[in-house]
């Protein structure tokens, strides 16, 4: 049994929103640390303020990326039928290993719905690149560090 696309998108959006909230908290902490009186350099080799500023900047970039991802989930048209694997596709694979994937701008997340793990993958990943443009019933080979895996797109929506 595969979870519905709308439930999958809702769960992934919630996951991204939770990650965004955590990143915003981390950014606030890092910004406070970077601007704190206690972070001021006490000597020429004291780099606490510089390190805290780098951390704050990295957290700010993560917040921006997560905001964009949450907005993308909000704009996603779930009524548009898909004939090929593209952004927004829910794809079930079978072969050397069975898996359910959701193609989105940023991979690396996952949700479990009805006992099925749905992983996100982007076109930047080797698996995402291999999937791009495939249709239901297409077979493909994926080179991995442990060898070549044979997979088939068994469901696409």
PEZI-V967234 format. One record per backbone hydrogen bond with DSSP energy under -0.5 kcal/mol. NH is the residue of the N-H (numbers start at 0). CO is the residue of the C=O. E is the energy in kcal/mol with one decimal. If there is no record, write none. Layout:
# PEZI-V967234
NH_CO_E / NH_CO_E
This chain:
# PEZI-V967234
7_3_-2.1 / 8_4_-2.8 / 9_5_-2.4 / 10_6_-2.4 / 11_7_-2.6 / 12_8_-2.7 / 13_9_-2.4 / 14_10_-2.2 / 15_11_-2.4 / 16_12_-2.7 / 17_13_-2.5 / 18_14_-2.2 / 19_15_-2.3 / 20_16_-2.4 / 21_17_-2.2 / 22_18_-2.4 / 23_19_-2.7 / 24_20_-2.1 / 25_21_-2.4 / 26_22_-2.7 / 27_23_-2.2 / 28_24_-2.2 / 29_25_-2.6 / 30_26_-2.8 / 31_27_-2.4 / 32_28_-2.3 / 33_29_-2.3 / 34_30_-1.8 / 35_31_-0.7 / 35_32_-0.6 / 38_35_-1.2 / 39_36_-1.2 / 45_42_-1.3 / 46_44_-0.8 / 48_38_-0.8 / 50_46_-2.7 / 51_47_-2.7 / 52_48_-2.2 / 53_49_-2.2 / 54_50_-2.2 / 55_51_-2.6 / 56_52_-2.4 / 57_53_-2.4 / 58_54_-2.6 / 59_55_-2.3 / 60_56_-2.2 / 61_57_-2.0 / 62_58_-2.4 / 63_59_-2.1 / 64_60_-2.2 / 65_61_-2.5 / 66_62_-2.4 / 67_63_-2.2 / 68_64_-2.0 / 69_65_-2.7 / 70_66_-2.4 / 71_67_-2.3 / 72_68_-2.5 / 73_69_-1.8 / 74_70_-1.6 / 75_71_-1.1 / 77_75_-0.9 / 80_78_-0.6 / 84_133_-2.3 / 85_83_-0.6 / 87_102_-3.2 / 88_85_-1.8 / 90_88_-0.6 / 90_100_-3.3 / 91_154_-2.4 / 92_98_-3.5 / 93_151_-2.1 / 95_149_-2.6 / 98_92_-1.7 / 99_116_-0.7 / 100_90_-3.4 / 101_118_-2.6 / 102_88_-2.6 / 103_101_-0.6 / 103_120_-2.2 / 107_119_-1.6 / 110_117_-2.1 / 112_110_-0.5 / 112_115_-2.7 / 115_112_-2.3 / 116_114_-0.5 / 117_110_-3.3 / 117_115_-0.5 / 118_99_-2.2 / 118_116_-0.6 / 119_108_-2.8 / 120_101_-2.2 / 124_121_-1.2 / 128_124_-2.8 / 129_125_-2.1 / 130_126_-1.7 / 131_127_-1.7 / 132_84_-2.6 / 133_130_-2.6 / 136_152_-3.6 / 137_134_-2.2 / 139_150_-2.7 / 141_148_-2.8 / 142_140_-0.5 / 143_146_-2.0 / 146_143_-1.7 / 148_141_-2.9 / 150_139_-2.8 / 150_148_-0.5 / 151_93_-2.7 / 152_137_-2.7 / 153_91_-2.5 / 153_151_-0.8 / 154_91_-1.4 / 156_89_-2.0
